[in-house]
Amino acid sequence: MLHYPARVSDEPEPKRLPAQGWSLGADGFPKALWVFMAVLLWGIGLGLLMSGYVGYGGMLVVLGVAAAVNVLP
C-alpha cells in the first residue's frame, strides 16, 4: 500500500552545490579539437549536400556550426 503525504510542502528544496560537477565540458577540450571537429563536420556535410543527401548534409553543417561556437572567446 502506498502512503502519500497529507500535504505538499510549499517550501522549495534547499539548493545544493554539486559535489564535483562535470570533469569535462566545452572548456575541457582544447580549441584545436573544436576547430578540427567543425572543419571535419562542415567538409563532410558540404560533400553530402553536393551529393544530394540534404538531410544528413544539413545536419552535419549545423553540428559543425555548433562545434565552431566553442571556439569563440
Buried (B, 14 or more C-beta within 10 A) or exposed (E): EEEEEEEEEEEEEEEEEEEEEEEEEEEEEEEEEBBEBBEBBBEBBBEBBEEEBEEEBEBBBEBBEEBBEBBEE
